[in-house]
Amino acid sequence: AEFGSKGELVSPLGFRLRGALVRALVERSDAIDNQRKIRPALARNRRTEADGDEIQEITPLAEEALRITAELLEDCCPDEADVRYWRGKALVRLGRHAEAEEQLAKGRAQDGGHEGSRALEETMNELEDLKVKGNAQYKEGNLNE
């Protein structure tokens, strides 16, 4: 998405429009919500030409959201917790969890009551706990592949 002048970008309307675009991009980049874009054969995250391009269809959406949120943080709102939340969510979509946690922590420092950030952190922690438990069960031989 291209915008006009710097004034338009940092205006309240420009901020709201870019924020809405980020939200739309991040939501469209969710593989769970967009299952038809991903073949079951890609479940192991193979990324070769032979694997097809389903996963690559949604990855650029999260990458575009990262670009726009970086501009928002630089241009007009470095202290905006909502922008940090959506940036964190895009990073999660890309599997960059450590960076996502950093963005959420910065957002929490600016707005400790940001419900979206709190919920996303809880989900990330729950998933990490499940992953650790699943790996332990597999190593003990309690689960088959």
Residue pairs with C-beta under 8 A, 6 or more apart in sequence:
1 18
1 21
1 68
3 9
3 14
3 17
3 18
6 75
8 14
9 18
9 71
9 75
9 76
10 75
10 76
15 72
15 76
15 77
18 68
18 71
18 72
19 72
19 82
19 83
19 86
21 68
22 65
22 68
22 69
22 72
22 83
22 86
22 87
22 90
23 86
25 61
25 62
25 64
25 65
25 68
25 90
26 61
26 62
26 65
26 86
26 89
26 90
26 93
27 33
28 34
28 58
28 61
29 58
29 59
29 61
29 62
29 65
29 90
29 93
30 58
30 93
31 37
31 38
31 55
31 58
31 93
34 58
37 54
37 55
37 57
37 58
38 54
38 55
38 58
39 52
39 54
41 51
41 52
42 51
42 52
42 54
42 55
45 55
47 55
47 56
58 93
59 93
59 94
62 90
62 91
62 93
62 94
63 90
63 94
65 86
65 87
65 90
66 87
66 90
66 91
66 94
69 83
69 84
69 86
69 87
69 90
70 87
72 80
72 83
73 80
73 83
73 84
73 87
77 83
79 110
80 110
81 107
81 108
81 110
81 111
81 114
81 117
82 107
82 114
82 116
83 107
84 103
84 104
84 106
84 107
84 110
84 117
85 103
85 104
85 107
85 114
85 116
85 117
85 120
87 103
88 99
88 100
88 101
88 103
88 104
88 107
88 117
88 120
89 100
89 116
89 120
91 97
91 99
91 100
91 103
92 100
92 120
92 124
97 124
97 128
100 120
100 124
101 121
101 124
104 117
104 120
104 121
107 114
107 117
108 114
108 117
108 118
111 117
134 143
137 143
